[in-house]
Amino acid sequence: MIQYNQADIETMIISAQARDKSRLQELIRFAHLSGYKKIGIANCAGVQKYAENLMRILVSEGFEVFSINCKQSGLKGEELSTELNGPSCDPVSQAEYLSQCKTDINIEVGLCLGHGLLFSKHSQAPVTTFLVKDFSTEHKTVECLG
């Protein structure tokens, strides 16, 4: 049998209590029930308008919100590898910034798959995904399955 510690069990209970009609409503309710005050948003620059809308909504719900897009650090691809050039996404920098802000939870908004993995790996706060970027389906990845 899988072992859950008390904090894991509390998360499971809050998750059951937070279920609602939309992912946004569930996220807001989960954060309130968890006592979270500071929320981080790590987003792709290509979906900036969605991140800004999410930030506005979360602020209106009483949260302190910190947001950083993937290109904000100014990292150049060639600083990482000769195979990369031009402005580069910087998910590690995004995680470091939100850690400095001491966020309670971080929300991934449209990061590329590998960048999202690196962001989650380096994030000190728990991470949830709000938007999966998929321009070919207008961000509705479930359509690929049906």
N, C-alpha and C positions, 0 to 999 in steps of 0.2 A: 504494500500500500504506500502511496506517495505521502510524504510527511510535510505538513504545513506548519510553520511557526505561527505564533500569535499575530504578528504583523501581517502575515500572508492571509490568515483567516479574516482579519479585520478588513483587508482589501477586498476579499471575496464577498463579505457581507455588504460593504459599501457599494460594490459593483452591482449587486442584486437590487439594492435600494435605489440606485441611480438610473436604472433602465427607464428609458422614456421613448418618445416618438422619434427623435432624431439624434444623430451622433452629437450635434452641437448641444442639444438639451441635456444629453447624457453626460457630456464632458463638463458642462457648467454645474450640474447637480453633483457629480462625483467630486469635483474640486471643492464645492461648498461643504459637502458631507465630510470630506477628508480634512477640512480645516485649512486648506491651501490658501495662501494670500498672494504669493508671487508666482506668476506663470510666465514661462519663456516660450517664445515662438522662434523656431529655426526654419527658414523657408528658402525656397529657390527664388532667385530674382525673377524668373519667368512667370511666377504666380504671385507676384508682389501685391496685386490688388486684392487677392483673396486673403492674404496674410493681414493686410491693413484692415479689411472688413472684420476678420476674426478678432483682431486686437481691439477695435472699436467696441465690438459686442462684449468682449470680456471686461473691458474697462467699465462699461455701463453696468455690468453685473457686480462691480465693486472690487475687482482684482487689480493688483499692480502688475502691469504687463511689460515685459522686455522682449524686444524683437530684433533679430539680426538676419539679414539675407546672406546667401552663400557667397556673394562677390564683395561684400562690404569690407573685408580685411585688406583688399588690394593685392592679394597673392597672385603672382605670375606663375603660369604653368611651368616655365623653364626653370624656376627655382626648385621644383620637385623632380623633374625628369626632362631629358632631351626629347622625349616622346610627346611632351605637352608644350603648348605655347599659348601666349595671350593670357587674358584674365582667367583665373582658375577658381573653381568652387573651393571653399575652405571649411569643410564640416568640423574639423578639429578646432579651428578658431571659433566657430559658432558655439561649440560645446564649452570651450574655455570661457568665452564671454558670459554665457548664461550661468556658468558655475560662479564666476565673480559676482554676478547679480544675486547669487544665493536663491535661485528659483526653487520652488517646491515641486514643480512638475514642468516638463518641457513638451511642447507640441511640435511635431514635425509636419510641415506643410509643403508638400511637393518636392522634397529632395529626391535626387536620382537614387536608384537602388543602392549602389555602393556607397554613395555619400551619406545616405540615411544610416547604413550599417556603421560607418565610422562615427557619425554623430552620436548614435546610441551607445556605442562602445566607450566614447570619451565623456559622455554626459554624466555628471554626478547625481542629477535628479532623475527620477523615473521618466521615461519617454513614451508618449502615445502618438500614433499617426492620425492626423485628421484628414489630410488630402494626399492621395497617391497621384503623382503627376503622370498623366498619360494623354499626350496631346492627340493621339490618333483616335481616342474614344471620348474626347472632351472630358477627361479625368473620370470616366465611368468604367473602371477596369473590369467590373463584373460582366460587362457586355462581351468581353472576350470569351467568357465561359458558356454563354447561352446561345 
